[in-house]
Amino acid sequence: MLSWSHRKQLGTTLLLALVMALVPAAAHAGAANAPAPAAPTSVAAQGGAWNDDRCIPSDDHPRPVVLVHGTLGNKTSNWLGLAPYLANRGYCVFSLDYGKLPLVPVFHGLGPIEDSAGELAEFVDRVLDTTGADEVDLVGHSQGGMMPRYYLKHHDDAAGKVNALVALAPSTNGTTLLGLTRLFDLFPGARDLLDGLTPALEQQVAGSDFITELNRDGYTVPGVDYTVIATRYDQVVTPFRTQFIEEPGVNNVLLQDLCPVDVSEHLAIALTDRVAWHEVTNALDPANAKPTTCWSVFD
């Protein structure tokens, strides 16, 4: 049985998720979509904004960060916390919508994952062209932590365009059907809207043809650094240890090993958990990494 603190955390997270899912994306984007000035500005002047084509990668953070949302998420609702957290620390941050279904607003990441990987490929190319950077770093949540592996394995020179993939609660080996159906409980209204129309959900069931083929010849590709950050309280991608990539060189992180009292579940790890975010920055900049502890919530 969940403790009172865990239930309180979960309830707060679900309320936050509902609010974010129902507010139009334009309202969330705010400063991130502000009109561009006549001349480019440095990232330090943006005050937490993201998806700003004016952003110039700094010497300290030369690679733009591309955020890849999860199933039923979108480019703003999934990243209202982490995107400004990274931008305020000097990163150029971009996020995309992918896997849209016709006539389905707000809830994305539902179309065939192969097609979504193609959308990610186009977006990465656009970010590289816009910023002039040589590589990007990818940070993904849930499906967004798994789908980029299809992009890296199946798109020409993708590995040459990506330095690192940081996956938060990824569906690495798929998940139980019960875990996937719980997503509908976390996003009220989604089940009625999407029943029977969600290829990406079927593809993420453990043992699916898609997952089997994706992982058949290994999980990683040379030249890309991989980090997986998971929580033992994940109720969607289950069992939680199936999120890890057991291959040489992969950094597998369990949040509770860093902060035993962290009770984040599947949504909170991306939406509200500053301990997880601190570990993301360590993965993005390992040369300047600082130990992640419970006190990282104040960083």
Disulfide bonds with the S-S distance in Angstrom:
Cys55-Cys92 2.02
Cys259-Cys294 2.05
